[in-house]
């Protein structure tokens, strides 16, 4: 509740940066306003700067003040949610309900790329349908796959078919091939080709 109130207050504030005033370094006796130059940036100008940061860094900078908190929750910054942006399950406390609650947050409203976290959350047809409702803009779904090894649940043919059927904007599915058959691959290809 306090976080929402702080975010609401922050959206009404410009993002301010203070720099030592030119030629005033080392002087004594001047007022604080004379010693510093303040530049106010509207959120629209600040967002492109934040896009260079990782999700973990954005979360850290959201602690600076209310204006940073409000800017950090802009959906344009959260088009990708994966382990590089801070989504992990290393302590194995994240279950499917907690993941769905996370994806309900307004900052994930425009999520396009999503990687299921490690430490096997169960992916069922029901869960896939719920995730599809929460992520209607999803274009890439990484489930059980990473360039650094197997992550997330071990998918089967029916899991991939459910993903292809339920995510209407999906262009690609990244997965491992442990339990996938040729029949599953052909079925998914046909479904995605029809979209």
Secondary structure in CASP SS format (residue, H / E / C, confidence):
PFRMAT SS
TARGET T0000
AUTHOR 0000-0000-0000
METHOD secondary structure of the structure
MODEL  1
X C 1.00
X H 1.00
X H 1.00
X H 1.00
X H 1.00
X H 1.00
X H 1.00
X H 1.00
X H 1.00
X H 1.00
X C 1.00
X C 1.00
X C 1.00
X C 1.00
X E 1.00
X E 1.00
X E 1.00
X E 1.00
X E 1.00
X E 1.00
X C 1.00
X C 1.00
X C 1.00
X C 1.00
X C 1.00
X C 1.00
X C 1.00
X C 1.00
X C 1.00
X C 1.00
X C 1.00
X H 1.00
X H 1.00
X H 1.00
X H 1.00
X E 1.00
X E 1.00
X E 1.00
X E 1.00
X E 1.00
X E 1.00
X C 1.00
X H 1.00
X H 1.00
X H 1.00
X H 1.00
X H 1.00
X H 1.00
X H 1.00
X H 1.00
X C 1.00
X C 1.00
X C 1.00
X C 1.00
X H 1.00
X H 1.00
X H 1.00
X H 1.00
X H 1.00
X H 1.00
X H 1.00
X C 1.00
X C 1.00
X C 1.00
X C 1.00
X H 1.00
X H 1.00
X H 1.00
X H 1.00
X H 1.00
X H 1.00
X H 1.00
X C 1.00
X C 1.00
X H 1.00
X H 1.00
X H 1.00
X C 1.00
X C 1.00
X E 1.00
X E 1.00
X C 1.00
X H 1.00
X H 1.00
X H 1.00
X C 1.00
X C 1.00
X C 1.00
X C 1.00
X C 1.00
X C 1.00
X C 1.00
X C 1.00
X C 1.00
X C 1.00
X H 1.00
X H 1.00
X H 1.00
X H 1.00
X H 1.00
X H 1.00
X H 1.00
X H 1.00
X C 1.00
X C 1.00
X H 1.00
X H 1.00
X H 1.00
X C 1.00
X C 1.00
X C 1.00
X C 1.00
X E 1.00
X E 1.00
X E 1.00
X C 1.00
X C 1.00
X C 1.00
X C 1.00
X C 1.00
X C 1.00
X C 1.00
X C 1.00
X C 1.00
X H 1.00
X H 1.00
X H 1.00
X H 1.00
X H 1.00
X H 1.00
X H 1.00
X H 1.00
X H 1.00
X H 1.00
X C 1.00
X C 1.00
X C 1.00
X C 1.00
X C 1.00
X E 1.00
X E 1.00
X E 1.00
X C 1.00
X C 1.00
X C 1.00
X C 1.00
X C 1.00
X C 1.00
X C 1.00
X C 1.00
X C 1.00
X C 1.00
X C 1.00
X C 1.00
X C 1.00
X E 1.00
X H 1.00
X H 1.00
X H 1.00
X H 1.00
X H 1.00
X H 1.00
X H 1.00
X H 1.00
X H 1.00
X H 1.00
X C 1.00
X C 1.00
X C 1.00
X C 1.00
X C 1.00
X E 1.00
X E 1.00
X E 1.00
X C 1.00
X C 1.00
X C 1.00
X C 1.00
X E 1.00
X C 1.00
X C 1.00
X H 1.00
X H 1.00
X H 1.00
X H 1.00
X H 1.00
X H 1.00
X H 1.00
X H 1.00
X H 1.00
X H 1.00
X H 1.00
X H 1.00
X H 1.00
X C 1.00
END
